[in-house]
Amino acid sequence: MSLVSRPARLLDPGLCLTLRPMAYPAFFEMYRDAIKNTWTVEEVDFSTDVGDLQQKMTPAERHLVQRLVAFFATGDSIVANNLVLNLYRHLNAPEARMYLSRQLYEEALHVQFYLTLLDTYVPDPAERHRAFAAVENIPSIRAKAEFCMRWMDSIQDLGRLATRAQRRQFLLNLICFAACVEGLFFFGAFAYVYFLRSRGLLHGLSAGTSWVFRDESAHMAFAFEVVKTVRQEEPELFDAALERSVSEMLDEAIACEAQFAADILGGGVVGMSARDVRTYLEYCADQRLVTLGLRKRYHARNPFSFMDLQDVQEVTNFFERRPSAYQVGVTGEVVFDAAF
């Protein structure tokens, strides 16, 4: 990889090491904002969650949590691998790579959060092993993982973004992980958590999820800012073929997540249906398309009023929090009714 003082465009091959003059200050400000929003897993209080699982939740609701835990076990690790193997390699601006470095830290933090969640909710080692194996053994989770891996592999052999076709291929990977993986798969998972919060259940899970939600929203904002920048620098890449590819990608992602919804809600969870989840996903997909500067495709309305508040309820002022008011884990045992 050749050293360059400052590439003419963000996707030009090379390795730019120069922060001054700064060509992309928006990326640097996103990095600074992310630093201000630092949190730790030790601040999440799971003390009431075990009691909720044991005493307040139906078998169908415990199945929902079981499947969520199984998805969370590997979801952020997939995103982190794509970031390291693909995105960092080709975004040729030091301020963009600074943000990606921070994002990688946040993905690791999310992995730690879900590991702590597993240790708290699933104390039995054999059950935890089955949770981590769900990406291979549970069809609805495997389908989502295969979708992610196919798009991650789609640009792993690209050493340089030298042609228009290669740059379009890179853009599709970036859009997939922002709009589909973080923007649909993760947002679908957040909806289940916030549904339980609206029922007064699993406050520790919902509090930690609120901080993960905010991180993931920032990750999407960064990716979409990259897309906006590339559109300004290379508008010829954004043609009808790209829009068709994005639409097909979203259709497939929604189908995968709808399959997961049918599984996760298969026991009959009062107040939530797989049909409403699909409508919510279509609503989110339209939001992603508009942010990308593309036309709405589904024209769906948000069926979940509890998602209107999103993460506002539990996101506190990070400069006023007292870490001593939180604890990371609890004692006790939780055994789910069904095996992973």
C-alpha positions, 0 to 999 in steps of 0.5 A: 500500500502506497503512502499518500499525503492526502488523496483526492477522494475518500476511496482512492487507494493508498495510506494517508497519514496526514490529519492536517489539513483535515479533509473530513472534519465531520468524521473527526467530530463523530470520533470526539462525540463517541469519546464523550459517550463512554460507558462500561458494562460494570455500570449496568445493573442486572439485579432485578432481571433474574427475578423477572425471568424466574417469577414474572415471565411466561414460557413464551417470553422466556423463549423470546429472551432465549433467542435474543441472547443466542443472537446477541452472542455473536452479532456484534462480533460479525460487525467487528470483523467486517470493520477490521477486514474491510472498512478500515482497509479502504476508507483512506482518511485518518480521521475516518480511521480514528472513528473506526478505531473507536467503533471497534472498541464499542463493538468489543464493549457490546460483546462484553455486555452480551457475555455478561448478559449470558453469564447472568441469565444462563449460569449453566456452562452447557447452556451457554455453549449452546447459545454461542453455537446458535449461529450454526444450529438455530435456522433463523439465526443461521440465516442472518449470519449467512447473510452477513458473512456473504456480504463480508466475503464479497469484498475480502479479495479486493486489495484496491478500489481501483475501478468503478465496479470495485468501489460500488462493490465496497459501497454495497458492503458498507450499506449492507452492514449499516442499513441491514445488519445494524439498521434492521437486525439490531433494531429488530432486537432492540424492539423486543427489548423495549417491548419487554421494558414497556411491560416493566421487565428486564430493566438491566437488559433495557438499560444496557441496550439503550447505550448499545442503541445509541452506539449503533445509531452513531455507527449508522450515522458515520456509515451514512456520512461516508456514503454521502461523502462518496456520493459528492465525490463520485456521483456516477457510482449512484445509479439505478443499478446501485439502487436496485442492489440496495432494494434487493439487499433490504428485501432479503434482510427483512425476510431473514429478520421476519423468519427470526420473528416467527421463531422468537415469537413462536410461543405466542407473546401477548402484545407482539406479533411477527406481522407487526415486527415485519411492518416495523422492519419495513418502516426502518428500511424506508428510513434507511433508504431516505437517509441514503438519498433513495426512494422509499420502498415499503411505505410502512408506518411504525406499529410500535408506539413504545419505539417512539421514545427509543432510548430516551427513557434510560439514557442519562447524563454521562457526566452525572452518573455514579458508577457506585450505583451499579453492579455487573452481575448477580447470584442465582440460577435461571434455567430456560424452559427450552434448550438452545 
